[in-house]
């Protein structure tokens, strides 16, 4: 997992800091069939927001054991690298929320697609400063 896009905004960001994202605004499940190999992969794209006025778009590859329930509001989001415990391939990362088990799954890779500040958040901050 490459965290450089996040570290460009939050320089000290570590894998344990995903708890800052607490609202799922978009969830897209995708079955991908590779004609050449005949293999099928299940990918998940999530867009989540945080109270700091950012949204993040993440793509999870080779998702398995997916469970989602609730309305998308979670107490905090975690991604655990399981490779140190000998897990590889489809179960390298464990993903879920901290308290309510609204979302949970395993995947082989996590790709940070983008991290963007909300437009309305910037406007509100300028109004607070009197600009």
Helices and strands as residue ranges (DSSP letters): H 4-7, G 15-20, E 21-33, E 40-50, E 54-61, E 64-68, E 77-81, G 83-85, G 89-91, E 93-97, E 103-107, E 109-117, H 119-128
